[in-house]
Every structure is written in C-alpha cells, then in structure tokens.
C-alpha cells in the first residue's frame, strides 16, 4: 500500500524522513569531515529502509557540503555568534534550511522552517528549536521577501 502523495507527486512523509537523515549526515560531516559521497554512502542504506526520499536526502547533503561557505556567510547576518560557535545540531539544521531557502525555491519557506524546527526539537538541545526558528524567520524574510510578504498578507 502506498502513502498518499501531493498533487505534484511529492511524498511529504518521505521528505521529512530525508531531512531528518540529512540532519544526521550533515552533523556527522561537521564532526568528522569527509566528502559528500562518503557521508551519503554511510547513510544511504538506512535511508532506503526508512522509505525516505533518497534523491532529496542526497541533494540536501551534497548542497550543504558544496555551498557551506556561502550558506555560513548568508547565515552570519542573522546569528548572534560565529557560525562555528552554534551548537552542532542547530548548525546542521540551519545549514540545511539555508540551502533549501536559497537553492530550492520549489519548497515553500514555511515548510523549510517547520521542518528545521521539528528536526531540531527531535535531535537538538531543549530550546535549540527556538533559536533556529528565530534565525530562519529573519532569513526567510530577507531571502524570500515576496513569498514571505505574501504569506503575511502584505
């Protein structure tokens, strides 16, 4: 039995699972280094068993690794410390969300923020999700201004 998909064929549950696994993969990459293919290979087998969106998982991990300098520079305007001083889980969630906000305009900004909050609640510190929410709300207002304004009724 297959899960329901949206009209565009995207399975939101599989995407959520892909983001959760991507958070773990980006975290592992931040801690140990390595290349995107190495990190993806480490997590891909588990991805397949979770019925996650493997293609989206790989895009997130490759995108963060490839654009980490750009993502960190963009996030710097919205955080209160150096990127490297942000908690590892929160940093991974922020990098993934920044990648989605800047490079995946097909994903609504509200989905990006909600998913980042949910994954941070699941894996991060007790109040880490509030920090992530604040940073991403400001980032979305700047990076996705027309979409943000339309959602706010402006």
C-alpha positions as CSV (number, residue, x, y, z in Angstrom):
1,X,0.0,0.0,0.0
2,X,1.5,3.3,-1.0
3,X,1.3,6.5,1.0
4,X,-0.6,9.5,-0.2
5,X,1.3,12.0,-2.3
6,X,0.6,15.6,-3.0
7,X,-0.7,16.6,-6.5
8,X,2.9,17.2,-7.6
9,X,3.9,13.7,-6.7
10,X,6.0,14.6,-3.6
11,X,5.5,12.4,-0.6
12,X,5.8,14.8,2.4
13,X,6.5,12.0,4.9
14,X,9.4,10.7,2.8
15,X,10.7,14.3,2.5
16,X,10.5,14.7,6.3
17,X,12.5,11.5,6.8
18,X,15.0,12.6,4.2
19,X,15.5,15.9,6.1
20,X,15.9,14.0,9.4
21,X,18.5,11.7,7.9
22,X,20.2,14.7,6.2
23,X,20.5,16.4,9.6
24,X,22.3,13.4,11.0
25,X,24.5,13.1,7.9
26,X,25.4,16.8,7.9
27,X,26.1,16.6,11.7
28,X,28.4,13.6,11.0
29,X,30.2,15.5,8.3
30,X,30.7,18.5,10.5
31,X,32.2,16.4,13.2
32,X,34.4,14.1,11.2
33,X,34.8,15.8,7.8
34,X,35.0,13.7,4.7
35,X,33.3,14.1,1.4
36,X,29.7,14.3,0.4
37,X,29.8,10.9,-1.3
38,X,31.3,9.3,1.8
39,X,28.7,10.7,4.1
40,X,25.9,9.8,1.7
41,X,27.1,6.3,1.4
42,X,27.3,6.0,5.2
43,X,23.6,7.0,5.5
44,X,22.0,5.9,2.2
45,X,21.5,2.3,3.2
46,X,19.5,3.3,6.2
47,X,17.6,5.8,4.0
48,X,16.3,3.1,1.8
49,X,15.0,1.1,4.7
50,X,13.2,4.2,6.1
51,X,11.3,4.7,2.8
52,X,12.7,8.2,2.6
53,X,13.2,10.4,-0.4
54,X,16.7,9.3,-1.2
55,X,17.1,11.8,-4.0
56,X,16.1,14.7,-1.8
57,X,18.4,13.4,1.0
58,X,21.4,13.3,-1.4
59,X,20.5,16.8,-2.7
60,X,20.5,18.3,0.8
61,X,23.7,16.7,1.8
62,X,25.6,17.5,-1.4
63,X,24.1,21.0,-1.4
64,X,25.3,21.8,2.1
65,X,28.7,20.4,1.6
66,X,29.2,22.1,-1.7
67,X,27.8,25.5,-0.6
68,X,28.8,25.6,3.1
69,X,30.9,28.7,2.7
70,X,28.1,30.6,1.0
71,X,25.5,29.3,3.5
72,X,27.6,30.2,6.5
73,X,28.2,33.7,5.1
74,X,24.5,34.2,4.4
75,X,23.5,32.9,7.9
76,X,26.1,35.2,9.6
77,X,23.8,38.2,9.1
78,X,21.1,36.5,11.3
79,X,23.0,34.8,14.1
80,X,24.5,36.3,17.3
81,X,27.8,34.5,17.2
82,X,30.3,32.9,14.8
83,X,28.7,30.0,12.9
84,X,31.3,27.6,14.3
85,X,30.1,28.5,17.8
86,X,26.5,27.5,17.1
87,X,25.6,24.0,18.6
88,X,26.4,21.2,16.1
89,X,22.8,20.1,15.7
90,X,21.4,23.6,15.3
91,X,24.2,24.5,12.9
92,X,23.3,21.4,10.7
93,X,19.6,22.4,10.8
94,X,20.4,26.0,9.9
95,X,22.7,24.9,7.0
96,X,20.2,22.5,5.6
97,X,17.4,25.1,5.9
98,X,19.6,27.9,4.4
99,X,20.4,25.6,1.5
100,X,16.7,24.9,0.9
101,X,15.7,28.6,1.2
102,X,18.5,29.8,-1.1
103,X,18.6,26.9,-3.6
104,X,15.3,25.1,-3.5
105,X,12.6,27.8,-4.4
106,X,10.2,24.9,-5.1
107,X,10.0,24.3,-1.4
108,X,7.8,26.8,0.4
109,X,9.7,28.8,3.1
110,X,7.1,27.7,5.8
111,X,7.8,24.1,5.1
112,X,11.6,24.7,5.4
113,X,11.2,26.5,8.7
114,X,8.8,24.0,10.1
115,X,10.9,21.0,9.2
116,X,14.0,22.7,10.6
117,X,12.2,23.3,13.9
118,X,10.9,19.7,14.0
119,X,14.3,18.1,13.4
120,X,15.9,20.4,15.9
121,X,13.3,19.5,18.5
122,X,13.9,15.9,17.9
123,X,17.7,15.9,17.9
124,X,18.8,19.2,19.4
125,X,19.0,20.9,22.8
126,X,15.9,21.7,24.8
127,X,15.5,25.2,23.5
128,X,17.5,24.9,20.3
129,X,14.4,24.9,18.1
130,X,13.5,28.5,19.3
131,X,16.9,29.7,18.2
132,X,16.6,28.0,14.8
133,X,13.1,29.4,14.4
134,X,14.2,33.0,15.1
135,X,17.2,32.8,12.7
136,X,15.2,31.2,9.9
137,X,12.3,33.6,10.3
138,X,14.6,36.6,9.7
139,X,16.5,34.8,6.9
140,X,13.3,33.9,5.1
141,X,12.0,37.5,5.3
142,X,15.2,38.6,3.6
143,X,15.9,35.7,1.2
144,X,12.3,35.0,0.2
145,X,10.9,38.5,0.6
146,X,8.0,38.3,-1.9
147,X,6.8,34.9,-0.7
148,X,7.3,36.0,2.9
149,X,5.3,39.2,2.4
150,X,2.5,37.4,0.6
151,X,2.2,34.9,3.4
152,X,2.0,37.7,5.9
153,X,-0.7,39.4,3.8
154,X,1.5,42.4,2.9
